[in-house]
Amino acid sequence: MWKNLLGLIVGVVSMVMTPASCVEQEIVNEGEFKTLCEFVSLTQRISSSLEVKGKSGVNMASLQKMVTDVLFGTDIDDVNNMKWEFYRQKDCGQDSGTQQTEGGKALVRDLVCLCERSNLQPPHNNLCYAGNSGVYQSNKWQDPFNRGKTWNRLQTVCAAERGNSMPTEAEFREKKKQFKERIKERKGNAREHLYTYGGGKEYGLQTCSGTPTQNDGICVLYPRGSDGDNASGIKWLVELERLVKEVEKITKDEGTSKHTKPSSDGEPSMDAKPNSNLKPSTEGGSPTERSDEPRENRNPDAQTTTTTETQTGLTTPRPPEEQKSSAKIILQSIWVFLFWLFV
């Protein structure tokens, strides 16, 4: 009995100590895919905001073009209009012998390079995300229809974490920092000028034809920038950074204009503008008088009455109301006097 119990304990411990990779297959390029997905979501958030602004009459055509340039490549407005090479490595990158190509020209192209395998590669459903079963015929990489289907599938996954607010430069810089941390360099190679993104290895690769070997894999090769930066040579990333700066500037300008609304004469105005006719007079006039109105025209009747009284020396009689009030006071005084007299 003790032997059976001991065997059971050993079996349970063995199952617990089994590496996760043996139980569940590792998802290749998972982290790299999530990072590119965040850039896709960011770009599409900008596109949605620009569409809203365009409906209000604001011309956003130049910025919308920047959006499509980032996603599909320069002067390409849709995934179905993208051109694909016959060999995968021509689009995704290679640095072997005299053959040298690179990625980084369009965000959609890099995403497809990272997340699509051919029918000649080992069958598994764990590329970029769990359950990704998309494959292509090895001799049909250049087919734009199939690449478009792959993009539609990938952007649906990316849209799951898409926000609604307009992106900021601070948000972009944080995503760029995470992106650069995942770009790998081939160590010990003096002629290395390309960086590797993805591939499932801890080191840089030479070719991204999709064949899982020591120096090849499912990946993207990025060019080294002139300053040695591992991301400054990525065209779509540079253009996206410019786009984010442009839209953030527009957002700030709109916020400023809401606080200072232009009046009909083109000058900034407050909600309650002072009446120019209510200027106080320094010459004893009423504050309701216009200071630019000639004083001789303000009250001609009052001026005539004053002049007449001065010339004749007469005193203007008091109004009847004042006379009645005085008589009433005198009468009340007489009644009080009589009351105290007879008491």
C-alpha positions in Angstrom: 0.0 0.0 0.0 2.8 2.4 0.9 4.5 1.6 -2.4 1.3 2.5 -4.3 0.9 5.7 -2.4 4.5 6.7 -3.0 4.1 6.0 -6.7 1.1 8.2 -6.8 2.9 11.1 -5.1 5.9 10.7 -7.6 3.4 10.8 -10.5 1.7 14.0 -9.3 5.0 15.7 -8.7 6.2 14.8 -12.2 3.1 16.3 -13.7 3.6 19.5 -11.7 7.2 19.8 -12.7 6.6 19.2 -16.4 7.5 22.4 -18.4 4.6 24.4 -19.7 6.0 24.1 -23.2 5.5 20.4 -23.1 1.9 20.6 -22.1 0.9 23.7 -24.2 2.8 24.7 -27.3 4.4 28.1 -27.1 2.8 30.9 -29.1 5.5 32.1 -31.6 5.7 35.9 -32.1 3.0 36.5 -29.5 4.6 39.5 -27.8 5.7 41.0 -31.1 2.2 40.6 -32.6 0.6 42.4 -29.6 3.0 45.3 -30.0 2.3 45.7 -33.7 -1.4 45.3 -32.9 -1.2 48.3 -30.6 0.2 50.4 -33.4 -2.7 49.2 -35.7 -5.3 50.2 -33.1 -3.6 53.5 -32.6 -3.6 54.3 -36.3 -7.3 53.2 -36.7 -8.3 55.4 -33.8 -6.8 58.4 -35.6 -8.6 57.4 -38.8 -12.0 57.2 -37.0 -11.4 60.6 -35.4 -10.4 62.2 -38.7 -13.6 60.8 -40.3 -15.7 62.5 -37.6 -13.9 65.8 -38.1 -14.3 65.5 -41.9 -18.1 65.1 -41.6 -18.2 68.5 -39.7 -16.7 70.2 -42.8 -13.0 70.2 -41.8 -10.6 69.1 -44.6 -8.7 66.1 -43.3 -7.6 64.6 -46.6 -3.9 65.0 -46.1 -4.0 63.4 -42.7 -6.2 60.5 -44.0 -3.6 59.9 -46.6 -0.9 59.7 -43.9 -3.0 57.0 -42.3 -3.2 54.8 -45.4 0.5 55.4 -46.1 1.3 54.0 -42.6 -0.9 51.0 -43.0 -0.5 50.0 -46.6 2.5 51.9 -48.0 3.2 55.1 -49.8 0.3 56.2 -52.1 -1.6 52.9 -51.5 -5.1 53.4 -50.1 -6.3 49.8 -49.6 -4.9 46.3 -48.8 -6.1 44.9 -52.1 -3.9 47.4 -53.9 -0.7 46.3 -52.2 1.9 44.5 -54.4 3.6 41.4 -53.0 6.8 39.8 -54.2 6.9 36.2 -55.5 9.2 35.1 -52.6 8.2 35.8 -49.0 11.7 37.0 -48.0 11.6 39.7 -50.6 8.8 41.4 -48.5 9.8 40.3 -45.0 13.6 40.6 -45.3 16.8 38.7 -45.9 20.5 39.4 -45.4 22.4 36.4 -46.9 25.1 36.7 -49.5 24.3 39.3 -52.1 20.6 39.1 -51.4 19.5 41.9 -49.2 15.9 43.1 -48.6 14.1 44.5 -45.6 10.7 45.2 -44.1 9.4 48.3 -42.4 7.7 49.9 -45.5 4.1 49.3 -44.3 2.6 48.2 -41.0 0.2 45.7 -42.6 3.0 44.0 -44.6 5.1 43.5 -41.4 2.1 42.1 -39.6 1.4 39.6 -42.3 5.1 38.6 -42.4 5.0 38.0 -38.7 1.8 36.0 -38.5 1.3 33.8 -41.6 2.9 30.5 -42.2 3.0 28.4 -45.4 1.7 24.9 -46.0 5.3 23.6 -45.9 5.9 24.6 -42.3 5.1 22.5 -39.2 1.3 22.5 -38.6 0.3 24.4 -35.4 -2.3 26.9 -34.4 -0.1 29.0 -32.2 1.4 31.7 -34.3 0.9 35.2 -33.0 -2.2 34.3 -31.1 -3.9 31.0 -30.0 -6.0 29.4 -32.6 -4.4 31.1 -35.6 -4.8 28.5 -38.3 -4.3 30.6 -41.3 -1.9 29.2 -44.0 -1.0 30.0 -47.6 0.4 27.9 -50.4 4.1 28.3 -50.6 4.0 29.2 -54.2 1.2 31.8 -53.8 2.7 34.4 -51.5 2.3 37.1 -54.1 -1.5 36.6 -54.3 -3.0 39.9 -53.0 -6.4 38.3 -52.3 -5.0 35.8 -49.8 -2.8 38.5 -48.1 -5.9 40.7 -47.8 -7.8 37.8 -46.1 -4.9 37.4 -43.6 -5.0 41.2 -42.9 -8.7 41.2 -42.3 -8.4 38.3 -39.8 -5.5 39.9 -38.0 -7.1 43.4 -37.7 -10.2 41.7 -36.2 -8.0 40.3 -33.4 -6.2 43.7 -33.0 -9.6 45.5 -32.8 -10.4 43.7 -29.5 -8.3 46.2 -27.5 -9.0 49.3 -29.6 -9.9 52.5 -27.7 -11.8 55.5 -28.7 -9.8 58.5 -27.6 -7.4 60.4 -29.8 -3.8 59.1 -29.3 -1.2 61.4 -27.7 2.6 61.7 -28.2 3.2 60.3 -24.7 1.2 57.1 -25.6 3.1 56.7 -28.9 6.5 57.1 -27.2 5.6 54.3 -24.7 4.5 51.9 -27.4 7.7 52.8 -29.4 9.8 52.0 -26.4 8.2 48.6 -26.0 8.6 47.9 -29.7 12.4 48.7 -29.7 13.0 46.4 -26.8 11.8 43.5 -28.9 14.0 44.2 -31.9 17.0 41.9 -31.9 20.5 42.3 -33.3 22.8 39.6 -34.6 25.8 39.5 -32.3 29.4 39.2 -33.5 28.7 40.0 -37.1 30.6 43.0 -38.4 28.6 43.3 -41.6 25.2 43.1 -39.8 23.1 46.1 -40.7 19.6 44.6 -40.3 17.7 43.9 -37.1 15.3 41.0 -36.5 11.8 41.3 -35.2 10.1 38.0 -34.2 11.3 34.6 -35.3 11.1 32.8 -32.0 14.8 33.0 -31.3 16.8 34.9 -28.7 19.1 36.2 -31.4 18.8 37.9 -34.8 18.2 35.9 -38.0 19.6 36.2 -41.5 16.4 35.4 -43.5 12.7 35.7 -43.0 11.5 33.2 -45.6 9.3 31.4 -43.0 11.4 28.2 -42.8 12.2 27.4 -39.1 16.0 26.8 -39.2 18.9 28.1 -37.1 19.2 31.3 -39.2 15.7 31.5 -40.8 12.2 31.9 -39.5 8.8 33.7 -39.5 10.0 37.2 -38.9 10.7 40.7 -40.2 14.1 42.3 -40.8 14.4 46.0 -40.1 17.2 48.3 -41.4 19.6 50.1 -39.2 19.0 53.8 -39.0 21.7 56.3 -40.0 22.2 57.1 -36.3 22.5 53.4 -35.3 19.0 53.4 -33.9 17.2 50.1 -34.3 13.9 51.7 -35.2 14.7 55.0 -37.0 15.0 53.1 -40.3 11.4 51.8 -40.1 9.4 53.9 -42.6 5.9 53.4 -41.3 7.0 54.1 -37.7 8.6 57.4 -38.6 5.4 58.4 -40.5 3.1 57.4 -37.7 5.1 59.5 -35.2 4.6 62.5 -37.5 0.9 61.8 -37.8 0.4 61.5 -34.0 2.1 64.9 -33.6 -0.1 66.5 -36.2 -3.4 65.3 -34.7 -2.3 66.2 -31.2 -1.6 69.7 -32.3 -5.1 69.9 -33.9 -6.7 68.7 -30.7 -4.8 71.3 -28.6 -5.8 74.1 -31.1 -9.4 73.1 -30.9 -9.3 73.2 -27.1 -7.8 76.7 -27.2 -10.4 78.0 -29.7 -13.3 76.9 -27.4 -12.1 79.3 -24.7 -11.8 82.3 -27.1 -14.7 82.5 -29.5 -14.3 85.1 -32.3 -16.9 87.8 -32.4 -18.6 89.2 -35.6 -15.8 91.8 -36.1 -13.1 89.1 -35.8 -12.0 90.1 -32.3 -12.0 87.5 -29.4 -15.0 88.1 -27.2 -16.2 87.1 -23.8 -19.7 85.7 -23.1 -20.9 89.1 -21.8 -19.5 92.0 -23.8 -19.7 95.4 -22.1 -22.1 97.9 -23.7 -20.2 100.7 -25.3 -23.1 103.1 -24.6 -22.7 102.7 -20.8 -19.5 104.7 -20.4 -19.2 106.8 -17.1 -18.9 110.6 -17.6 -16.2 112.6 -15.9 -18.2 115.7 -16.2 -21.0 114.9 -13.8 -23.2 113.2 -16.4 -25.3 110.1 -15.9 -23.4 106.8 -16.5 -26.1 105.9 -19.0 -25.2 108.7 -21.3 -22.9 108.3 -24.3 -19.6 110.1 -23.7 -19.3 111.0 -27.3 -22.7 112.7 -27.5 -22.6 116.6 -27.4 -23.7 117.9 -24.0 -25.9 120.6 -25.5 -28.0 117.9 -27.2 -28.6 115.8 -24.1 -31.5 117.6 -22.4 -32.4 120.9 -24.0 -35.6 121.4 -21.8 -33.6 121.3 -18.6 -31.1 123.8 -19.9 -33.9 126.3 -20.9 -35.6 126.0 -17.6 -32.5 126.7 -15.6 -31.6 129.7 -17.7 -35.1 131.2 -17.3 -35.1 130.8 -13.5 -31.7 132.5 -13.3 -32.8 135.4 -15.4 -36.1 136.2 -13.7 -35.0 135.4 -10.1 -38.2 133.3 -9.5 -38.4 130.2 -7.5 -40.1 127.2 -8.9 -43.2 126.3 -6.8 -43.2 123.0 -5.0 -45.1 120.1 -6.4 -48.7 119.5 -5.1 -47.5 116.3 -3.4 -45.0 118.2 -1.2 -47.7 120.8 -0.3 -50.2 118.1 0.8 -47.5 116.4 2.9 -46.7 119.7 4.7 -50.3 120.4 5.4 -50.9 117.0 6.9 -47.9 117.4 9.2 -49.2 120.8 10.5 -52.7 119.4 11.0 -51.3 116.4 13.1 -49.3 118.9 15.2 -52.4 120.9 16.0 -54.4 117.8 17.1 -51.5 116.7 19.4 -51.4 120.2 21.0 -55.2 120.2 21.6 -55.1 116.7 23.1 -52.5 117.7 25.7 -54.3 121.0 26.4 -57.5 119.3 27.5 -56.1 116.4 29.3 
